[in-house]
Amino acid sequence: MSDIPYSDTPQPDIPVPPQPDWPAPVPETEPEPDNEPDLRPPEPSEPPGDDVPKVG
């Protein structure tokens, strides 16, 4: 009988914090750092192309 009252307390406490904490810091933190490094690599990738024909 002690297992029933214990499960009733953590049930409403678990679905409350994960809801606003999941869709907020997850999609906002992933696209921000992923967009910055993705736009930078394409710029320096062009100069190395000129080094290839110079060696040949």
N, C-alpha and C positions, 0 to 999 in steps of 0.2 A: 504493500500500500504506500510505501515511501517512494516508489519509482514513478508513480502517477503525478504527484504534486511537484516533483522535481522537474519533470519534462514539460510541465505547463508553464514554468517560469522562464526557462531558456528559449522556449519556442517563440514568444513574442519579442524577445530581446535579440534574437539572431536575425530574423527577417527585417528588422528595422534599420540597423546600421549598414548592412551589406547593400541595401537598395540604393541609398544616396551616395554611398562610398564607391560603388562599382561603376556606374555609368558616368561618374563625374571625373575622377582622377585617372580613370583608365583610357578613355577616348581623348581626353584633353592632353594627357602626358605623352601618349604614343605618337600622335600626328605632329606634335610640335618638334620633338627631337629627331623625328624621322624625315621631316621636310628640310631641315637645315643641312644635314650631312648629304642629303641626296642632291641638293642644288650645287653644292660646292665641288663635288668630285667631277662633274661634267666639265667644269672650267679648266682645271689643270690636266684633264685627260687629253685636251687638244694639242698642247705643246709637245707631248711625247710623240705624237704622230709625225712631227717634223724631224724628230731625231732618227726615225727609222730609215727614211730615204737618204739621210746624210751618211749613214754607216755603209749603205749599199753603194 
